[in-house]
Amino acid sequence: MKDKPLNEVFLDLKNQYQAQFSFDNDALSNCSVNSTKEFSDLDEAVFELAANCRFSVKKTNGVFIIIKSEKLYSLVGYVKDAKTALPIANVAIKMGDAGTITTKDGYFFLVTNDSLTEVEVSHLAYQSQIIQLNTNIDHQIELVSKNIKLGEVVIGLGQSDASSEDANALKGRRIVQARLFLNINDLLDNRPADEISTYIKERNQGLNITYYQLDVSKEKGREVGKVFSFSDETGFYINPRKPKLRKRANFFEADTIGDFIHFITIARMRVAGNVIPYRAEKLLHKRTGKVEGLTRVRLRKLIADDEQLLEMFNNEKGKSAKLASYLKEYYLRKKL
């Protein structure tokens, strides 16, 4: 090709290879292509020719979408309680019309065109903030509790009941209406096998991991049998091994990310005869039910078709703590 407008190049490729394209015809006509290079396949040709004219390519359902490249910045932060320094999950981070929420570990991730941007940080139990964030650094944001007392949010309890509820809160127990799911398909289709009113107990296992248990009677446990998941008013919890429902059955807090259910647990490895526990992020594939670790290598493979996001991840600091944030951003970008 010699001095051929890029839009005409792509039209030729469309006709020769029955390829599908979507682009701004006028924008591409302003760039000419001079090339005698041979490419191994059509994808390589499209991506390189577009890059030479400073365009980006996104391939969706077999369609090459050609867009003008813009400089993007990653906005990464960590939100914690100002008093306890513990991470806060499900904090809303609003940036104009865009937004996200923090992970269970308190991290959030956004993409912006500006190196300095304003965000609103809010949570029901904390005082909201509007702050300016610089994209060149990782931010730690401290939220101050609103100090909402239990008696102010629990309705219909007498004095003795409220005191009992306070005592249970101190023990890591709270009343829930638990909906029980026997397998992954029932969970995804929201078809509970049973619903029980009981206590949920939280057990800290170290490594900043919390396991959740339901306070059920032996009779109810035998009646229900093996349970894959349960949900309450705040979220859902899973155990892919489907334990028998009993007081000692452990479940892990989970969330959905694209094709996966994401959760964090404690895994163990044997080194020189010693068993060493370690924090492990896991992905359960919704369709196959297969569980695998979410590692840096695995994340790179999952987001490989988003070159911009992959480049940002490769340049990221503290990658291991932000795997889920990048995976969420990947599926968000796929929807756009």
C-alpha positions as CSV (number, residue, x, y, z in Angstrom):
1,M,0.0,0.0,0.0
2,K,1.3,3.5,-0.9
3,D,-0.4,6.7,0.3
4,K,-3.7,4.9,0.8
5,P,-6.2,6.4,3.3
6,L,-6.7,4.1,6.2
7,N,-10.5,3.9,5.7
8,E,-10.0,2.6,2.2
9,V,-7.4,0.1,3.5
10,F,-10.0,-1.3,5.9
11,L,-12.7,-1.4,3.3
12,D,-10.4,-3.5,1.1
13,L,-9.8,-5.9,4.0
14,K,-13.5,-6.0,4.6
15,N,-14.2,-7.1,1.0
16,Q,-11.2,-9.5,0.7
17,Y,-11.7,-11.3,4.1
18,Q,-15.4,-10.8,4.8
19,A,-14.4,-8.9,7.9
20,Q,-16.7,-6.5,9.8
21,F,-15.6,-3.0,10.8
22,S,-17.0,0.0,12.6
23,F,-15.2,3.4,12.3
24,D,-15.5,7.1,11.7
25,N,-14.9,7.3,7.9
26,D,-13.8,10.9,8.0
27,A,-11.4,10.5,10.8
28,L,-9.6,7.5,9.2
29,S,-9.4,9.2,5.8
30,N,-7.0,11.8,7.3
31,C,-4.3,9.1,7.7
32,S,-2.5,7.5,4.8
33,V,-0.8,4.1,4.9
34,N,2.6,3.3,3.4
35,S,3.4,-0.4,4.0
36,T,4.9,-3.4,2.2
37,K,4.8,-5.6,5.3
38,E,3.3,-9.1,5.4
39,F,1.1,-10.0,8.4
40,S,0.5,-13.5,9.9
41,D,-3.2,-12.9,10.2
42,L,-5.9,-10.3,9.8
43,D,-6.0,-9.4,13.4
44,E,-2.3,-8.5,13.4
45,A,-2.7,-6.4,10.3
46,V,-5.7,-4.4,11.6
47,F,-4.2,-3.7,15.1
48,E,-0.8,-2.6,13.7
49,L,-2.2,-0.5,10.8
50,A,-4.6,1.3,13.3
51,A,-1.8,1.8,15.8
52,N,0.4,3.5,13.1
53,C,-2.3,6.1,12.7
54,R,-2.8,6.4,16.5
55,F,-6.1,4.6,16.6
56,S,-7.1,1.8,19.0
57,V,-8.9,-1.4,18.1
58,K,-11.5,-3.3,20.1
59,K,-12.8,-6.6,18.7
60,T,-16.3,-7.4,19.9
61,N,-18.3,-10.4,18.5
62,G,-16.0,-10.5,15.5
63,V,-16.4,-6.8,14.7
64,F,-13.2,-4.5,14.6
65,I,-14.2,-1.3,16.3
66,I,-11.7,1.5,15.5
67,I,-11.5,4.4,17.9
68,K,-9.2,7.4,18.4
69,S,-6.6,6.7,21.0
70,E,-6.7,8.8,24.1
71,K,-4.3,8.9,27.0
72,L,-5.9,7.1,29.9
73,Y,-4.9,7.3,33.6
74,S,-5.6,4.7,36.2
75,L,-7.1,5.9,39.5
76,V,-6.4,3.5,42.3
77,G,-7.2,3.9,46.0
78,Y,-7.8,2.2,49.3
79,V,-10.5,3.1,51.7
80,K,-10.2,2.4,55.4
81,D,-11.9,3.2,58.7
82,A,-10.3,6.2,60.3
83,K,-10.4,4.7,63.8
84,T,-9.7,1.0,63.2
85,A,-7.6,1.3,60.0
86,L,-9.6,-1.7,58.7
87,P,-10.7,-1.8,55.0
88,I,-14.2,-0.8,54.1
89,A,-16.1,-2.7,51.5
90,N,-18.9,-1.5,49.2
91,V,-17.9,2.2,49.4
92,A,-19.3,4.1,46.5
93,I,-16.7,6.0,44.4
94,K,-18.4,8.5,42.1
95,M,-16.5,10.3,39.3
96,G,-18.9,12.4,37.2
97,D,-21.3,9.9,35.5
98,A,-18.9,7.0,36.1
99,G,-18.3,5.1,39.3
100,T,-17.5,1.9,41.1
101,I,-17.4,0.4,44.6
102,T,-14.6,-0.8,46.8
103,T,-13.8,-4.5,47.0
104,K,-13.9,-6.6,50.2
105,D,-10.3,-5.5,50.8
106,G,-11.2,-1.7,50.4
107,Y,-9.6,-1.1,47.0
108,F,-11.1,0.7,44.1
109,F,-10.1,1.2,40.5
110,L,-11.2,3.8,37.9
111,V,-10.1,4.9,34.5
112,T,-10.1,8.6,33.6
113,N,-8.8,11.0,30.9
114,D,-7.6,13.5,33.5
115,S,-4.5,13.3,35.6
116,L,-6.4,15.2,38.4
117,T,-10.0,14.4,39.0
118,E,-12.7,14.9,41.7
119,V,-14.5,12.0,43.2
120,E,-17.3,11.6,45.8
121,V,-16.7,8.9,48.4
122,S,-19.8,7.7,50.3
123,H,-21.0,4.9,52.5
124,L,-24.2,4.5,54.5
125,A,-22.3,4.1,57.8
126,Y,-19.7,6.8,57.2
127,Q,-19.5,10.5,56.5
128,S,-19.2,11.3,52.8
129,Q,-16.2,13.1,51.3
130,I,-15.5,15.0,48.0
131,I,-11.8,15.0,47.3
132,Q,-9.3,15.7,44.5
133,L,-7.2,12.7,43.5
134,N,-4.0,12.7,41.5
135,T,-3.7,9.6,39.2
136,N,0.1,9.4,39.7
137,I,-0.1,7.9,43.2
138,D,-2.1,5.3,45.1
139,H,-4.4,7.0,47.6
140,Q,-5.4,6.0,51.1
141,I,-8.8,7.5,52.1
142,E,-10.0,7.4,55.7
143,L,-13.7,7.6,56.4
144,V,-15.1,8.7,59.8
145,S,-18.0,6.6,61.1
146,K,-21.4,8.2,61.6
147,N,-21.6,6.3,64.9
148,I,-25.0,4.9,64.2
149,K,-26.1,3.0,67.3
150,L,-27.9,-0.4,66.9
151,G,-31.0,0.9,68.7
152,E,-31.4,3.6,66.1
153,V,-31.5,1.2,63.1
154,V,-33.3,-1.9,64.7
155,I,-37.1,-1.3,64.7
156,G,-39.6,-3.1,66.9
157,L,-37.3,-4.4,69.6
158,G,-38.0,-3.8,73.3
159,Q,-35.3,-2.8,75.7
160,S,-34.4,-6.3,76.7
161,D,-34.3,-7.4,73.0
162,A,-32.0,-4.5,72.1
163,S,-29.6,-5.5,74.9
164,S,-29.6,-9.0,73.7
165,E,-28.9,-7.8,70.2
166,D,-25.9,-5.7,71.4
167,A,-24.5,-8.8,73.2
168,N,-24.8,-10.8,70.0
169,A,-23.1,-8.1,68.0
170,L,-20.1,-8.2,70.3
171,K,-19.9,-11.9,69.7
172,G,-19.9,-11.4,65.9
173,R,-23.5,-12.7,65.6
174,R,-26.4,-11.0,63.9
175,I,-29.9,-12.1,62.9
176,V,-30.4,-12.9,59.3
177,Q,-33.1,-14.2,57.0
178,A,-30.9,-16.8,55.2
179,R,-32.0,-18.1,51.8
180,L,-30.3,-21.5,51.1
181,F,-29.1,-22.6,47.7
182,L,-28.2,-26.2,47.0
183,N,-26.1,-25.6,43.8
184,I,-24.6,-22.9,41.7
185,N,-27.5,-22.9,39.1
186,D,-30.1,-22.3,41.8
187,L,-28.0,-19.4,43.1
188,L,-27.6,-17.8,39.7
189,D,-31.3,-18.3,39.0
190,N,-32.3,-17.1,42.5
191,R,-34.2,-20.2,43.3
192,P,-33.7,-20.9,47.0
193,A,-34.4,-24.4,48.4
194,D,-35.3,-23.0,51.8
195,E,-35.4,-19.8,53.9
196,I,-34.6,-19.7,57.6
197,S,-34.5,-17.1,60.3
198,T,-31.3,-17.6,62.3
199,Y,-28.0,-16.1,63.4
200,I,-24.9,-15.6,61.2
201,K,-21.6,-15.9,63.0
202,E,-18.4,-14.3,61.8
203,R,-15.1,-16.0,62.6
204,N,-11.8,-14.3,61.9
205,Q,-9.2,-16.8,60.6
206,G,-6.3,-14.5,60.4
207,L,-4.7,-13.1,57.2
208,N,-7.7,-10.7,57.2
209,I,-10.1,-13.5,56.2
210,T,-13.5,-14.0,57.7
211,Y,-15.5,-17.2,57.6
212,Y,-19.3,-17.1,58.0
213,Q,-21.4,-19.8,59.8
214,L,-25.1,-20.2,60.3
215,D,-26.5,-21.1,63.7
216,V,-28.8,-24.0,62.8
217,S,-30.1,-27.0,64.7
218,K,-28.9,-30.5,64.0
219,E,-32.4,-31.4,62.9
220,K,-32.6,-28.5,60.4
221,G,-29.1,-29.3,59.1
222,R,-30.1,-32.9,58.4
223,E,-33.3,-31.8,56.7
224,V,-31.5,-29.4,54.4
225,G,-28.4,-31.5,53.7
226,K,-25.5,-30.1,51.6
227,V,-25.6,-26.4,50.8
228,F,-23.6,-24.5,48.2
229,S,-24.5,-21.0,49.2
230,F,-26.8,-18.8,51.3
231,S,-27.7,-15.1,51.0
232,D,-28.9,-12.4,53.4
233,E,-29.8,-8.7,53.1
234,T,-26.2,-7.7,52.5
235,G,-24.8,-10.2,50.1
236,F,-24.2,-13.9,49.5
237,Y,-21.7,-16.5,50.7
238,I,-20.5,-19.7,49.1
239,N,-18.6,-22.9,49.7
240,P,-17.9,-24.8,46.5
241,R,-17.3,-28.0,48.4
242,K,-21.0,-28.0,49.4
243,P,-20.7,-28.9,53.1
244,K,-23.5,-30.3,55.1
245,L,-25.5,-27.5,56.8
246,R,-24.4,-27.3,60.4
247,K,-23.0,-24.8,62.9
248,R,-19.4,-25.6,61.9
249,A,-19.9,-25.3,58.1
250,N,-17.8,-22.4,56.8
251,F,-18.9,-20.1,53.9
252,F,-16.9,-17.3,52.2
253,E,-18.3,-13.9,51.3
254,A,-18.5,-13.7,47.5
255,D,-19.3,-11.3,44.6
256,T,-19.9,-11.7,40.9
257,I,-17.4,-10.5,38.4
258,G,-18.4,-11.1,34.8
259,D,-18.3,-14.9,34.1
260,F,-17.1,-15.7,37.6
261,I,-17.9,-15.8,41.3
262,H,-15.0,-14.3,43.2
263,F,-14.2,-15.1,46.8
264,I,-11.1,-15.1,49.1
265,T,-10.2,-18.0,51.4
266,I,-7.2,-19.5,53.2
267,A,-5.2,-22.1,51.3
268,R,-2.4,-24.2,52.6
269,M,0.9,-25.5,51.2
270,R,3.5,-27.8,52.6
271,V,7.0,-26.5,52.7
272,A,9.9,-28.6,54.3
273,G,7.4,-30.6,56.2
274,N,5.5,-27.6,57.6
275,V,1.9,-26.6,56.6
276,I,1.8,-22.9,55.8
277,P,-1.5,-21.1,55.4
278,Y,-1.8,-18.2,52.9
279,R,-4.4,-15.9,51.6
280,A,-5.9,-17.1,48.2
281,E,-8.2,-15.3,45.8
282,K,-10.4,-17.7,43.9
283,L,-12.6,-17.6,40.8
284,L,-15.5,-20.0,40.3
285,H,-16.6,-20.2,36.7
286,K,-20.4,-19.7,36.5
287,R,-20.9,-22.2,33.6
288,T,-18.4,-24.9,34.4
289,G,-18.3,-24.7,38.2
290,K,-14.5,-25.0,38.0
291,V,-12.5,-23.2,40.7
292,E,-9.1,-21.7,40.0
293,G,-6.8,-19.2,41.7
294,L,-6.9,-15.5,40.7
295,T,-3.2,-14.7,40.2
296,R,-1.3,-12.1,38.3
297,V,-0.6,-14.7,35.5
298,R,-4.3,-15.7,35.3
299,L,-5.5,-12.1,35.3
300,R,-3.1,-11.2,32.4
301,K,-4.6,-14.1,30.4
302,L,-8.2,-13.0,31.2
303,I,-7.7,-9.3,30.2
304,A,-5.2,-10.0,27.3
305,D,-7.6,-8.7,24.6
306,D,-7.8,-5.2,26.3
307,E,-4.3,-3.9,25.5
308,Q,-4.8,-0.6,27.3
309,L,-5.9,-2.2,30.6
310,L,-3.2,-4.9,30.3
311,E,-0.6,-2.2,30.0
312,M,-1.9,-0.3,33.0
313,F,-1.8,-3.5,35.0
314,N,1.7,-4.3,34.0
315,N,2.8,-0.8,35.1
316,E,0.8,-1.0,38.4
317,K,2.3,-1.1,41.8
318,G,1.1,-3.6,44.4
319,K,-0.5,-5.7,41.7
320,S,-1.4,-8.7,44.0
321,A,-3.8,-6.5,46.0
322,K,-5.7,-5.2,43.0
323,L,-6.5,-8.3,40.9
324,A,-10.2,-8.2,41.5
325,S,-10.4,-4.5,40.8
326,Y,-8.8,-4.9,37.4
327,L,-11.0,-7.9,36.5
328,K,-14.1,-5.8,37.4
329,E,-12.8,-3.0,35.3
330,Y,-12.2,-5.4,32.4
331,Y,-15.8,-6.6,32.4
332,L,-17.1,-3.1,32.8
333,R,-15.2,-1.9,29.7
334,K,-16.5,-4.9,27.7
335,K,-20.0,-3.6,28.3
336,L,-19.2,-0.2,27.0
